[in-house]
Amino acid sequence: MNPNFHIPYAVPTVLLATALLFKLPTIVRAWRDPDVRATTLLLTWATAVLVVITPANIERLNVLTGIPNIASPWAYSFLTAFCATGLTMIMRWREEPSPQRQRRMRRVYWIYSGIIVALWVTFLVAHVPTPRIYDLDTYYASTPWMREHILLYLLAHMVSSLVAAYMLWTWSPEITNAWLKTGVICLQLGFASGLIFDIAKLAALGARWSGTNWDNLSTQAAPPFALLEAILVAIGFIVPQAGPFLQKRLRDQSDYWRLYRLWRLVRILAPASAKARFGLWAPLDLRLMQRRQRVHDALRLLAPYLDYSLYQRAEKAASAALNEEQARALAGAVTIRAAIRTYHGNAAGGDATARPDSPTPSPFGSEIHDHIDAISDALRHPRVVDSFHKRMTRTESTDAHA
C-alpha cells in the first residue's frame, strides 16, 4: 500500500485534531454552553470520519475485529452524526432560543439517530465477505442491503447539505458580523463540496447499475471533495467563535506590550495601592488590567509634579511636525519624564511628597490618563523626548531672562 496515498487523509485529520486540542481549555471551562458542546461534537465527528476512512485504518479495523468492511458503518455513522450536528448548529445561529427551535433540533437528532441505527442494521444483514479498502461503494453497489446501506448514507448526507446550504443562503444577506460572515462563506463552500462528493458517488453507483464502469468517480474524484468539506465546514463553525477571541487576544497582547515603556518608566515609583502579583500563566486580560492600573497609580503619585505649562509648550512645538495625537503623546512623555526627575530630586532631599516650588502644577484632565498608550509609544524614542525637554527648558530660560 502506497503511504503517499494516505497524506491527503492525514493532513486534514491532523488539522481537525489540532483544532480540537486547542479548543480543549474552552471545552473544559464552558462545557455547559450549548454552542461549545455542539462545536466540540462537530470537530469530534469530523475527525473520527477522517480517522476511520484512512485506508490504513480501514485495513487495521478489518484485521483487529475480524469483520470485513466494518469501517463502513463506523465511518458513515460518524458522517451522519456530523451532518446532524451541523444542521443544529446552523439553527442555533439563525434563530433565537425558543420551544419551536428546540423541537426542530430534537427532530433532527431523532431522524439522524434513526439513520445511524439503519446503517448498522443494513450492514449486519448484508453479505460483504470481501474486504474493500478503496472501492467498497461501487464493488457492493448491487449487493442486497449493502446497496441500501450505501444509498442511505449518501442520501442522508445530500439532504443535510442541501438543507444547510439553503438555510445559509437565505440567512446570509442578514449577517453583518464579519467573523460570522466568513464562517458562513466557508460553510457554503464546504456544503457545496459535499454535494459534489454525493453527485460523484451516485453517478458511479448509477453507472454500476447500468453495467458501466465509472468507478474512478467514486474512488478518485469524490474523496478530495469529502476531505475539503470536512475542513471547510469545521473551519466555518470554528471561525465565528475563535475569531473574536483571537482578535481580542491579539489586541490585548498588543496593548500589553505597547504599555511596557511607560510602565517601565514609572514602576520605580512607590505604588499607590497594594501590589497584587500575577504569574506568567495568569490570564492576559488580568495582566493588562494590572499594568494599566499601576501606570495610573504612578501618574496619580506624580500629579503634584506634572507641569501643565511644560505640556502645553511641548504640544505646541511638536504640532509643527506631528499630527495632533502624536504631538499630544510626545508632550505627555516630556511632561512625565520631567515630573519623575523632579520627584527623584525631592526624594534625594528627603521629601518625596513635597510639591515643587516652580512651576506651579496645573491639574490635568484627560491629557495624560486617557492617552497612556500613545505616550508609551512616544517613549520608544527617548532621545527625541529628551531633546524636546531640553528645548522647552531653554525656551523657558530665555523667556525668564527676557
C-alpha positions as CSV (number, residue, x, y, z in Angstrom):
1,M,0.0,0.0,0.0
2,N,1.4,3.3,-1.1
3,P,2.0,5.5,2.0
4,N,1.9,8.7,-0.1
5,F,-1.8,7.9,-0.8
6,H,-2.6,8.5,2.9
7,I,-1.1,12.0,3.1
8,P,-4.4,13.7,1.8
9,Y,-6.2,12.0,4.6
10,A,-3.6,12.7,7.3
11,V,-3.3,16.4,6.7
12,P,-6.9,17.4,7.3
13,T,-7.1,14.8,10.2
14,V,-4.2,16.5,11.9
15,L,-5.7,19.9,11.4
16,L,-9.0,19.0,12.8
17,A,-7.4,17.1,15.7
18,T,-5.2,20.2,16.4
19,A,-8.3,22.5,16.4
20,L,-10.0,20.1,18.9
21,L,-6.9,20.1,21.1
22,F,-6.7,23.9,21.1
23,K,-10.3,24.1,22.0
24,L,-9.9,21.8,24.9
25,P,-9.5,24.5,27.6
26,T,-12.7,26.2,26.4
27,I,-14.5,22.8,26.4
28,V,-13.4,22.1,30.0
29,R,-14.3,25.6,31.1
30,A,-17.6,26.1,29.3
31,W,-19.0,22.6,28.7
32,R,-22.5,23.7,29.7
33,D,-22.6,26.2,26.8
34,P,-24.6,24.5,24.1
35,D,-22.6,26.2,21.3
36,V,-19.3,24.9,22.8
37,R,-20.7,21.4,23.2
38,A,-22.0,21.4,19.6
39,T,-18.7,22.7,18.2
40,T,-16.8,20.0,20.1
41,L,-19.1,17.3,18.8
42,L,-18.8,18.6,15.3
43,L,-15.0,18.6,15.5
44,T,-15.1,15.1,17.1
45,W,-17.3,13.6,14.4
46,A,-15.3,15.2,11.6
47,T,-12.0,14.0,13.0
48,A,-13.5,10.5,13.6
49,V,-14.7,10.2,10.0
50,L,-11.3,11.1,8.6
51,V,-9.5,8.7,11.0
52,V,-11.8,5.8,10.1
53,I,-11.7,6.3,6.3
54,T,-7.9,6.4,6.1
55,P,-7.0,3.3,4.1
56,A,-4.5,2.1,6.6
57,N,-7.1,2.3,9.4
58,I,-9.7,0.5,7.3
59,E,-7.3,-2.4,7.0
60,R,-6.5,-2.3,10.7
61,L,-10.2,-2.4,11.7
62,N,-10.8,-5.4,9.4
63,V,-7.8,-7.3,10.9
64,L,-8.5,-6.3,14.6
65,T,-12.2,-7.1,14.5
66,G,-12.1,-10.0,12.1
67,I,-15.2,-8.4,10.4
68,P,-14.6,-7.4,6.7
69,N,-15.6,-3.8,5.9
70,I,-16.6,-3.0,9.5
71,A,-15.1,0.5,8.9
72,S,-18.1,1.3,6.7
73,P,-20.9,1.6,9.3
74,W,-18.4,3.3,11.7
75,A,-17.4,6.0,9.1
76,Y,-20.9,6.5,7.8
77,S,-22.3,6.8,11.4
78,F,-19.8,9.5,12.3
79,L,-20.6,11.2,9.0
80,T,-24.3,11.1,9.7
81,A,-23.7,12.5,13.3
82,F,-21.6,15.2,11.7
83,C,-24.5,16.1,9.4
84,A,-27.0,16.3,12.3
85,T,-24.7,18.4,14.4
86,G,-24.0,20.8,11.5
87,L,-27.7,21.3,10.9
88,T,-28.5,22.0,14.5
89,M,-25.5,24.4,14.8
90,I,-27.0,26.5,11.9
91,M,-30.3,26.5,13.7
92,R,-28.7,27.8,16.8
93,W,-27.0,30.6,14.9
94,R,-30.1,31.6,12.8
95,E,-32.8,31.6,15.4
96,E,-33.3,32.9,18.9
97,P,-33.9,30.2,21.6
98,S,-37.5,29.1,21.6
99,P,-39.5,25.9,22.2
100,Q,-40.1,25.6,18.4
101,R,-36.3,25.7,17.7
102,Q,-35.7,23.1,20.4
103,R,-38.3,20.8,18.9
104,R,-36.8,21.1,15.4
105,M,-33.4,20.4,16.8
106,R,-34.6,17.3,18.6
107,R,-36.4,16.2,15.5
108,V,-33.1,16.4,13.5
109,Y,-31.3,14.4,16.2
110,W,-34.0,11.7,16.3
111,I,-34.1,11.4,12.5
112,Y,-30.4,11.1,12.1
113,S,-30.1,8.7,15.1
114,G,-32.6,6.5,13.3
115,I,-30.5,6.7,10.1
116,I,-27.4,5.6,12.2
117,V,-29.4,2.6,13.5
118,A,-30.5,1.7,10.0
119,L,-26.9,1.9,8.8
120,W,-25.8,-0.7,11.3
121,V,-28.8,-2.9,10.6
122,T,-28.4,-2.9,6.8
123,F,-24.7,-3.6,7.2
124,L,-25.2,-6.5,9.6
125,V,-27.8,-8.2,7.4
126,A,-25.7,-7.6,4.2
127,H,-23.3,-10.2,2.9
128,V,-20.0,-8.4,2.3
129,P,-17.2,-11.0,2.8
130,T,-14.5,-9.4,0.6
131,P,-12.6,-6.6,2.3
132,R,-12.6,-3.5,0.0
133,I,-10.2,-0.7,1.0
134,Y,-10.8,1.9,-1.8
135,D,-13.9,0.9,-3.8
136,L,-16.4,-0.5,-1.3
137,D,-19.3,1.6,-2.6
138,T,-19.0,0.6,-6.2
139,Y,-17.9,-3.0,-5.5
140,Y,-21.1,-3.7,-3.5
141,A,-23.3,-1.3,-5.4
142,S,-25.7,-4.1,-6.3
143,T,-25.5,-6.3,-3.2
144,P,-28.8,-6.6,-1.3
145,W,-28.9,-4.5,1.9
146,M,-25.4,-3.2,1.3
147,R,-26.9,-1.2,-1.6
148,E,-29.4,0.3,0.8
149,H,-26.7,0.9,3.3
150,I,-24.7,2.9,0.8
151,L,-27.7,4.8,-0.6
152,L,-28.8,5.6,3.0
153,Y,-25.7,7.4,4.0
154,L,-25.4,9.2,0.6
155,L,-28.9,10.5,0.6
156,A,-28.8,11.5,4.3
157,H,-25.6,13.4,3.6
158,M,-27.0,15.0,0.4
159,V,-30.2,16.1,2.1
160,S,-28.4,17.7,5.1
161,S,-26.0,19.5,2.7
162,L,-28.9,20.8,0.6
163,V,-30.9,21.9,3.7
164,A,-27.9,23.5,5.3
165,A,-26.9,25.3,2.1
166,Y,-30.5,26.6,1.7
167,M,-30.7,27.9,5.3
168,L,-27.3,29.6,4.9
169,W,-28.3,31.1,1.5
170,T,-31.5,32.7,2.9
171,W,-29.8,33.9,6.1
172,S,-26.6,35.2,4.6
173,P,-27.9,38.7,3.5
174,E,-28.9,39.5,7.1
175,I,-25.5,38.8,8.5
176,T,-23.4,41.9,9.4
177,N,-20.8,40.4,11.7
178,A,-17.5,39.9,9.7
179,W,-16.5,36.8,11.6
180,L,-19.9,35.2,11.2
181,K,-20.0,36.2,7.5
182,T,-16.6,34.5,7.0
183,G,-17.8,31.4,8.7
184,V,-21.0,31.2,6.6
185,I,-19.0,31.5,3.4
186,C,-16.7,28.7,4.5
187,L,-19.8,26.6,5.3
188,Q,-21.4,27.3,2.0
189,L,-18.2,26.2,0.2
190,G,-18.0,23.2,2.4
191,F,-21.6,22.0,1.8
192,A,-21.1,22.7,-2.0
193,S,-18.1,20.4,-1.8
194,G,-20.2,17.8,0.0
195,L,-22.8,17.9,-2.8
196,I,-20.1,17.3,-5.4
197,F,-19.0,14.3,-3.4
198,D,-22.5,12.9,-3.3
199,I,-23.1,13.5,-7.0
200,A,-19.9,11.8,-8.0
201,K,-20.7,8.8,-5.8
202,L,-24.3,8.5,-7.0
203,A,-23.1,8.8,-10.6
204,A,-20.6,6.0,-10.1
205,L,-23.3,3.8,-8.4
206,G,-25.8,4.5,-11.3
207,A,-23.1,3.5,-13.8
208,R,-22.6,0.2,-12.0
209,W,-26.4,-0.5,-12.0
210,S,-26.5,0.2,-15.8
211,G,-23.5,-2.0,-16.5
212,T,-21.0,0.8,-17.0
213,N,-17.7,1.3,-15.1
214,W,-17.4,4.9,-13.7
215,D,-15.6,3.7,-10.6
216,N,-13.0,6.5,-10.8
217,L,-15.7,9.0,-9.9
218,S,-16.1,7.2,-6.6
219,T,-12.5,6.2,-5.8
220,Q,-10.6,9.2,-7.2
221,A,-12.9,12.2,-7.9
222,A,-15.2,12.1,-4.9
223,P,-12.7,11.7,-1.9
224,P,-10.9,15.1,-2.2
225,F,-14.3,16.8,-2.0
226,A,-15.2,14.9,1.1
227,L,-11.9,16.0,2.7
228,L,-12.4,19.6,1.6
229,E,-15.9,19.5,3.1
230,A,-14.7,18.3,6.4
231,I,-12.1,21.1,6.6
232,L,-14.3,23.9,5.4
233,V,-17.3,23.0,7.5
234,A,-15.2,22.6,10.6
235,I,-13.5,26.0,9.9
236,G,-16.8,27.6,9.2
237,F,-18.2,26.6,12.6
238,I,-14.9,27.5,14.4
239,V,-14.2,30.9,12.9
240,P,-17.2,32.8,14.4
241,Q,-16.3,31.5,17.9
242,A,-12.5,31.6,17.7
243,G,-12.2,34.7,15.6
244,P,-13.4,37.3,18.1
245,F,-11.4,35.5,20.9
246,L,-8.2,35.6,18.9
247,Q,-8.8,39.2,17.8
248,K,-9.3,40.3,21.5
249,R,-6.2,38.2,22.5
250,L,-4.1,39.9,19.8
251,R,-5.4,43.4,20.8
252,D,-4.7,42.8,24.5
253,Q,-1.3,41.4,23.7
254,S,-0.5,44.5,21.6
255,D,-1.8,46.8,24.3
256,Y,0.2,44.9,27.0
257,W,3.5,45.3,25.1
258,R,2.6,48.8,24.0
259,L,2.3,50.0,27.6
260,Y,5.7,48.4,28.5
261,R,7.8,51.5,28.1
262,L,5.6,53.8,30.2
263,W,5.1,51.0,32.8
264,R,8.9,50.5,32.9
265,L,9.5,54.2,33.4
266,V,7.1,54.7,36.3
267,R,7.4,51.3,38.0
268,I,10.2,52.5,40.2
269,L,7.7,54.8,41.9
270,A,6.0,53.5,45.1
271,P,2.6,52.0,44.1
272,A,-0.4,53.9,45.4
273,S,-2.1,50.7,46.3
274,A,-1.0,47.2,47.4
275,K,0.6,45.3,44.6
276,A,-1.0,42.1,43.5
277,R,1.3,39.6,42.0
278,F,0.3,37.6,38.9
279,G,2.3,34.8,37.4
280,L,3.1,34.3,33.7
281,W,0.2,31.9,33.4
282,A,-2.4,34.5,34.7
283,P,-4.9,35.5,32.0
284,L,-3.6,38.1,29.7
285,D,-6.6,40.5,30.3
286,L,-5.9,40.4,34.0
287,R,-2.2,41.2,33.5
288,L,-3.1,44.0,31.1
289,M,-5.6,45.4,33.7
290,Q,-2.9,45.3,36.4
291,R,-0.3,47.0,34.1
292,R,-2.8,49.8,33.3
293,Q,-3.7,50.2,37.0
294,R,0.0,50.5,38.0
295,V,0.6,53.2,35.4
296,H,-2.5,55.2,36.5
297,D,-1.4,54.8,40.2
298,A,2.0,56.1,39.4
299,L,0.5,59.0,37.5
300,R,-1.6,59.9,40.5
301,L,1.5,59.9,42.6
302,L,3.2,62.2,40.1
303,A,0.3,64.6,39.9
304,P,1.9,67.3,42.0
305,Y,4.9,67.3,39.7
306,L,3.2,67.4,36.3
307,D,3.9,70.8,34.8
308,Y,0.9,71.8,32.7
309,S,2.7,74.8,31.1
310,L,5.5,72.5,30.0
311,Y,3.0,70.1,28.5
312,Q,1.3,73.0,26.6
313,R,4.6,74.3,25.2
314,A,5.8,70.8,24.2
315,E,2.5,70.1,22.5
316,K,2.6,73.4,20.6
317,A,6.2,72.8,19.5
318,A,5.5,69.2,18.4
319,S,2.4,70.2,16.5
320,A,4.6,71.8,13.8
321,A,6.0,68.4,12.8
322,L,3.5,65.9,14.1
323,N,-0.2,65.2,13.9
324,E,-2.4,66.1,16.9
325,E,-2.3,62.7,18.6
326,Q,1.4,62.3,18.2
327,A,2.1,65.8,19.4
328,R,-0.1,65.2,22.5
329,A,1.7,61.9,23.2
330,L,5.1,63.5,22.9
331,A,4.1,66.3,25.2
332,G,2.8,63.8,27.7
333,A,6.1,61.8,27.5
334,V,8.2,65.0,28.1
335,T,6.0,66.1,31.0
336,I,6.1,62.7,32.7
337,R,9.9,62.3,32.4
338,A,10.3,65.8,33.8
339,A,8.0,65.0,36.7
340,I,9.9,61.9,37.5
341,R,13.2,63.8,37.6
342,T,11.6,66.3,40.0
343,Y,10.2,63.6,42.1
344,H,13.5,61.9,42.5
345,G,15.2,65.2,43.2
346,N,12.8,65.8,46.1
347,A,13.2,62.2,47.2
348,A,17.0,62.7,47.4
349,G,16.4,65.8,49.5
350,G,14.3,63.7,51.9
351,D,10.8,64.8,51.0
352,A,9.4,62.9,48.0
353,T,5.9,64.1,48.7
354,A,6.6,67.8,48.6
355,R,5.3,69.8,45.7
356,P,8.0,71.5,43.6
357,D,8.5,75.2,44.2
358,S,8.2,76.1,40.5
359,P,6.5,75.9,38.2
360,T,3.1,75.7,39.9
361,P,1.4,72.5,38.6
362,S,-1.9,72.7,37.0
363,P,-4.5,69.9,37.2
364,F,-4.5,67.6,34.2
365,G,-7.8,66.4,32.7
366,S,-7.7,63.7,30.2
367,E,-4.4,64.8,28.5
368,I,-2.3,62.2,30.3
369,H,-4.6,59.5,31.7
370,D,-6.6,58.9,28.6
371,H,-3.5,58.7,26.3
372,I,-1.2,56.4,28.2
373,D,-0.9,54.0,25.2
374,A,0.2,56.8,22.8
375,I,2.5,58.3,25.4
376,S,4.2,54.9,25.9
377,D,4.7,54.8,22.1
378,A,6.4,58.1,22.2
379,L,8.8,56.8,24.9
380,R,10.2,54.4,22.2
381,H,12.3,57.4,21.2
382,P,13.9,58.6,24.4
383,R,16.4,60.9,22.6
384,V,13.5,62.7,20.9
385,V,11.7,63.1,24.2
386,D,14.9,64.4,26.0
387,S,15.6,66.7,23.1
388,F,12.2,68.3,23.3
389,H,12.5,68.6,27.1
390,K,15.9,70.5,26.7
391,R,14.3,72.7,24.0
392,M,11.4,73.5,26.3
393,T,13.9,74.2,29.2
394,R,16.0,76.6,27.0
395,T,12.8,78.4,25.9
396,E,11.6,78.8,29.4
397,S,15.1,80.1,30.5
398,T,15.2,82.6,27.6
399,D,11.7,83.8,28.4
400,A,12.6,84.3,32.0
401,H,15.7,86.4,31.2
402,A,13.7,88.4,28.7
